[in-house]
Amino acid sequence: QGSVIELHNKEFSILEILMRNSGRVVTRTLLLERGWNFNFEPNTTVGETHVSRLRTKVDKPFDTRLIHTIRNTGYCMHGPR
């Protein structure tokens, strides 16, 4: 509703990837490869850390959650159903 949200570069990259794939599951691996242009070890928590920070800015201040965790897979972005 007209709110300005300040994001760091990686947070913006993650948000852009999720928005471009709205309604579809984005795997953790795909998020890391596209967000960092690098192949990470499967056990890394780099992506989860940045998604958590992004959620603090995008989801927590508002009534509607947009970023959803798909257990053991990745993330999906969608609004209210």
Contact map, one row per residue, 1 for C-alpha under 8 A:
111000000000000000000000000000000000000000000000000000000000000000000000000000000
111100000000000000000000000000000000000000000000000000000000000000000000000000000
111110000000000000000000000000000000000000000000000000000000000000000000000000000
011111000000000000000000000000000000000000000000000000000000000000000000000000000
001111100000000000000000000000000000000000000000000000001100000000000000000000000
000111110000000000000000000000000000000000000000000000001000000000000000000000000
000011111111000000000000000000000000000000000000000001001000000000000000000000000
000001111111000000000000000000000000000000000000000000000000000000000000000000000
000000111111100000000000000000000000000000000000000000000000000000000000000000000
000000111111110000000000000000000010000000000000010000000000000000000000000000000
000000111111111000000000000000000000000000000000011011000000000000000000000000000
000000111111111100000000000000000000000000000000000000000000000000000000000000000
000000001111111110000000000000000010000000000000000000000000000000000000000000000
000000000111111111000000000000100010000000000000001000000000000000000000000000000
000000000011111111100000000000000000000000000000000001000000000000000000000000000
000000000001111111110000000000000000000000000000000000000000000000000000000000000
000000000000111111111000000000100110000000000000000000000000000000000000000000000
000000000000011111111100010000000000000000000000000000000000000000000000001110000
000000000000001111111100000000000000000000000000000000000000000000000000000010000
000000000000000111111100000000000000000000000000000000000000000000000000000000000
000000000000000011111111110000000000000000000000000000000000000000000000000110000
000000000000000001111111000000000000000000000000000000000000000000000000000111000
000000000000000000001111100000000000000000000000000000000000000000000000000111000
000000000000000000001111110000000000000000000000000000000000000000000000000110000
000000000000000000001011111000000000000000000000000000000000000000000100111110000
000000000000000001001001111101100000000000000000000000000000000000000000111100000
000000000000000000000000111111100000000000000000000000000000000000000000111000000
000000000000000000000000011111110000000000000010000000000000000000000000111000000
000000000000000000000000001111111000001101000000000000000000000000000000000000000
000000000000000000000000011111111100000000000000000000000000000000000000000000000
000000000000010010000000011111111110000000000010000000000000000000000000000000000
000000000000000000000000000111111111111100000010000000000000000000000000000000000
000000000000000000000000000011111111111100000000000000000000000000000000000000000
000000000000000010000000000001111111110000000000000000000000000000000000000000000
000000000100110010000000000000111111100000000000000000000000000000000000000000000
000000000000000000000000000000011111110000000000000000000000000000000000000000000
000000000000000000000000000000011111111000000000000000000000000000000000000000000
000000000000000000000000000000011101111100000000000000000000000000000000000000000
000000000000000000000000000010011000111110000000000000000000000000000000000000000
000000000000000000000000000010011000011111010000000000000000000000000000000000000
000000000000000000000000000000000000001111110000000000000000000000000000000000000
000000000000000000000000000010000000000111110000000000000000000000000000000000000
000000000000000000000000000000000000000011111000000000000000000000000000000000000
000000000000000000000000000000000000000111111110000000000000000000000000000000000
000000000000000000000000000000000000000000111111100000000000000000000000000000000
000000000000000000000000000000000000000000011111110000000000000000000000000000000
000000000000000000000000000100110000000000011111111000000000000000000000000000000
000000000000000000000000000000000000000000001111111100000000000000000000000000000
000000000000000000000000000000000000000000001111111110000000000000000000000000000
000000000110000000000000000000000000000000000111111111000000000000000000000000000
000000000010010000000000000000000000000000000011111111100000000000000000000000000
000000000000000000000000000000000000000000000001111111110000000000000000000000000
000000000010000000000000000000000000000000000000111111111000000000000000000000000
000000100010001000000000000000000000000000000000011111111110000000000000000000000
000000000000000000000000000000000000000000000000001111111111000000100000000000000
000000000000000000000000000000000000000000000000000111111111100000000000000000000
000011100000000000000000000000000000000000000000000011111111100000000000000000000
000010000000000000000000000000000000000000000000000001111111110001000000000000000
000000000000000000000000000000000000000000000000000001111111111111100000000000000
000000000000000000000000000000000000000000000000000000111111111010000000000000000
000000000000000000000000000000000000000000000000000000011111111000000000000000000
000000000000000000000000000000000000000000000000000000000111111110000000000000000
000000000000000000000000000000000000000000000000000000000011111110000000000000000
000000000000000000000000000000000000000000000000000000000010011111000000000000110
000000000000000000000000000000000000000000000000000000000011011111110000000000110
000000000000000000000000000000000000000000000000000000000110000111110000000011110
000000000000000000000000000000000000000000000000000000100010000011111000001111000
000000000000000000000000000000000000000000000000000000000000000011111100001111000
000000000000000000000000000000000000000000000000000000000000000000111110011100000
000000000000000000000000100000000000000000000000000000000000000000011111111100000
000000000000000000000000000000000000000000000000000000000000000000001111110000000
000000000000000000000000000000000000000000000000000000000000000000000111110000000
000000000000000000000000111100000000000000000000000000000000000000000111111000000
000000000000000000000000111100000000000000000000000000000000000000001111111100000
000000000000000001000000111100000000000000000000000000000000000000111100111110000
000000000000000001001111110000000000000000000000000000000000000000111100011111000
000000000000000001101111100000000000000000000000000000000000000001110000001111100
000000000000000000000110000000000000000000000000000000000000000001110000000111110
000000000000000000000000000000000000000000000000000000000000000111000000000011111
000000000000000000000000000000000000000000000000000000000000000111000000000001111
000000000000000000000000000000000000000000000000000000000000000000000000000000111
